[in-house]
Amino acid sequence: MSKDIMDAIASGDNLRARSPLKNAISAKVGDALEKKREEVANTMVTQHIPEVEDEEEVQSDSSAWKGRA
């Protein structure tokens, strides 16, 4: 916490402490959210499942139908 917040609380002036406290909490929450976004983005990139090309998909679908006939 900043010195302004501590001084305001110590003197009993809670209204003066409100704005710096709110800003400090907002900054901490924003930093935590940004860190989590980066973690999620990195997870998505490292666990990417490659897409199947259309030709391969058509071939696998047609072979499945041959087994049912």
PEBELSUL-V487214 format. One record per residue. N is the residue number from 0. RES is the residue in one small letter. PHI is phi in whole degrees, 0 to 359 (NA if undefined). PSI is psi in radians with two decimals (none if undefined). NEAR is the number of other C-alpha atoms within 12 Angstrom. Layout:
n = {N:N}
res = {RES:RES}
phi = {PHI:PHI}
psi = {PSI:PSI}
near = {NEAR:NEAR}
This chain:
n = {0:1:2:3:4:5:6:7:8:9:10:11:12:13:14:15:16:17:18:19:20:21:22:23:24:25:26:27:28:29:30:31:32:33:34:35:36:37:38:39:40:41:42:43:44:45:46:47:48:49:50:51:52:53:54:55:56:57:58:59:60:61:62:63:64:65:66:67:68}
res = {m:s:k:d:i:m:d:a:i:a:s:g:d:n:l:r:a:r:s:p:l:k:n:a:i:s:a:k:v:g:d:a:l:e:k:k:r:e:e:v:a:n:t:m:v:t:q:h:i:p:e:v:e:d:e:e:e:v:q:s:d:s:s:a:w:k:g:r:a}
phi = {NA:279:297:299:295:297:297:295:292:298:274:85:266:295:294:292:280:301:296:296:293:299:296:295:294:299:295:295:295:299:296:295:295:297:297:294:301:297:298:295:297:296:295:296:287:282:251:292:259:295:283:276:289:301:299:296:294:295:297:290:293:290:289:292:288:298:288:270:283}
psi = {2.65:2.85:-0.62:-0.75:-0.83:-0.75:-0.74:-0.74:-0.74:-0.60:-0.05:0.12:1.36:-0.55:-0.64:-0.51:-0.33:-0.92:-0.87:-0.60:-0.76:-0.74:-0.72:-0.75:-0.73:-0.72:-0.74:-0.76:-0.75:-0.75:-0.73:-0.71:-0.73:-0.71:-0.75:-0.69:-0.76:-0.73:-0.79:-0.74:-0.75:-0.65:-0.73:-0.66:-0.71:-0.36:0.48:2.31:2.10:2.52:2.57:2.35:2.73:-0.72:-0.79:-0.67:-0.74:-0.74:-0.75:-0.59:-0.74:-0.58:-0.52:-0.61:-0.57:-0.63:-0.36:-0.31:none}
near = {17:17:13:21:24:18:19:20:19:13:13:13:15:18:16:18:23:20:17:22:23:18:17:19:17:14:15:15:14:14:14:14:14:14:14:14:14:14:14:14:14:13:13:13:12:11:10:10:9:9:9:11:10:10:11:12:13:13:14:15:14:14:13:12:11:10:9:8:7}
